[in-house]
Amino acid sequence: MHTSYVGGRWQDTNGAEARDVSPSDHDDTVALIRQATAATVDDAVVEARKAQPAWARSSPQLRADLLEGVAARILVDADDLH
């Protein structure tokens, strides 16, 4: 079950409603996730606001490199992600 990653750590979302994720085929479950609680969303907003100034100061090249790294990792793990 996937949980929420906020502020560099996985957050426990016990008690939150679980649901299937199937973007295109209602018979094909891609993931089982817990919906974030209101408190988790509040934490995510706080963490995003703290991170934004450093992100804005970073160069476009650095941001592109980081995002390309994430994309590469997704491709490497693609078979395990569905």
N, C-alpha and C positions, 0 to 999 in steps of 0.2 A: 504494500500500500504506500503510495507516495504521500509525503507530507510537505510542509512549507519550508523553503530555504530562505531565511531572512537574516540579514546582518551577518552573513558568513557562517551561519549555523542552522542545522535542521531544528525546526520547532515542532514540538508535540502538539497535535491538534485533536487530542482525545475528546470525544464528545461531539466533534463536528460530524456532520452528515457525510457519509461515503457515497460516491456515485461512480458509475462507469463513464468512460470517455470513449465515444465512438463518433468521430467527426463526419464520416460519410456513410457508414453502413450500421444501422441500428442493431444488427445481429453480430457485429464484429467489435468486441471490446478491445480497445487499444491500451487502456490503463484503468486501474481502479484508484481513485484519488479521494482524499478527504477535502471537502470544501474548507476554506480558511474561515476561522471564526472572526468576529468583528475585532477582537483583541489582536489577532494575528495580522489582520489588515492594518490596524493602527500601528503596530510595531513595524510593519513593512514600510509604511509611509514615513515614519520617523527615521528609519535607517536609510531610505532613499534620499531624504532631505539632507542627511548628514554626508552621504557619499557624493551628492551632486556637485558641490564646489570643486572637489578634486577632479572629478570626471570632466567638468567644464574647463579646467586648467590644463588637462592633458591634451597632447597634440592629436589632430585628426588621425595621423598615422598610427599612434599608439592605440587609439580606440579601435581603428580598423584591424590592427594586428590582434588585439584581444578578442574581438568578435569573430575574426577568422579562426582563431584558436578554438573558440567554443564550437563553431561550425564543424571544424575538423574532428573534434572529439565526438560530436553527435554522429558524424559519418562513420567513425571507427566503431562506435557502440550501437549503430543503427539496428543490427539484428537483435540486440538485447532490449531495445527500447519499445518493441511492440509486443 
